[in-house]
């Protein structure tokens, strides 16, 4: 009996053998990871804008450096995370302002 070379197993339906979709195979890193990175930029920028005259300058500088780094990595499509982060931090700032209104 002659041994035949072993054939590779077929990939999972709709993707590769590791379960990633065919659209994300060529990308580096998980799409959710880049979304969360952009959300962190937004979360840093929102309080920076709210507290511009005190600590806000430092927060905005951190957000800008992070945004430049992420833009150099060519992940512009997940910049929606920035809007999500801005919205989340803005809701927190508005909630804190509403609580202090009664004092």
N, C-alpha and C positions, 0 to 999 in steps of 0.2 A: 504494500500500500504506500502510495506516495502522499506525503503531507503537503497540503496546499497552504499558501500564506493566509494568515488570518485577515479577514476584511474588517475594516472599522465599522462600529455600530452606527446605525442611522441616527441622525439628530432628532431631538424632540420635535413634536409638531409645532410649526410656526417659528422655529428658531434653530439654535445650535444645540449641541449635546449638553451644554451647561445650562440651558434654559433661558438664555438671553435672547431677546428678539433679534431678528435679522437687521433691523434698523439701528440698533445700538451696538452692534458688533464692532464697527469701525471706530466708535467713540472711545475716548479714554475716560474712565471713571463712570460711576453710576449717575444717571440723570438726576436722581433725588439728592445726591450729594452736592451737585452743583447748584441745585435749587436752594438747598439749605445754606450753602455758602453765600449766595446772593441775598437770601433772607437775612442772614447775619449782617450783611452790609446795610440793609434797610433798617434793621433794628438798631444799629449803631448810629445811623444818620438821623433818625427821627428825634431822639432825645437831644442829639447835637444841635438840631435846628431849634428845639424848644428851649434849650439852655444856652443859646448862642453867646450871651454875654459873660458866662462863667466857664463851665467845663465844656461847653459845646464846641469850642474851637478844637479841642483835643479829640473829641468824638468824631467831628467832621473830618479831621485829618486822618484818623484811623480808617474811616469809611472810604475816603478817597484813595488812600494807598491800597486798600483791599480791592476796590473797584478796578483800579488800574491793573493790579496783579491778575484779577479774574478776566479782564478784557484782553490781556496779553495771552491768556491761555485759550483764546478763541471760543469761549462758551457764552456767546451773546444771547443765545436763544433762551437760556434760563434766567435772563435778567428780570423776568416776571417775579422771581423770588424777591427782588428788591422792593417791588411794589407791595408784596405780601408782608415783608418785614416792616416797611414804612407804615402800613395799615395797622399791623399788630401793635407796634410801639406807639402809634398815635392814639389808638384806642386806650392803651394803658395811661398815657399822659392825660387824655381828656377825662378819664375816670378819676384820676388823682385830682385834677382841677375841680371836677364836680363835687368831690367829697369835701374839699377845702372851702367851697363857696359859702357854706353855712356859718363859718367861724367869723 
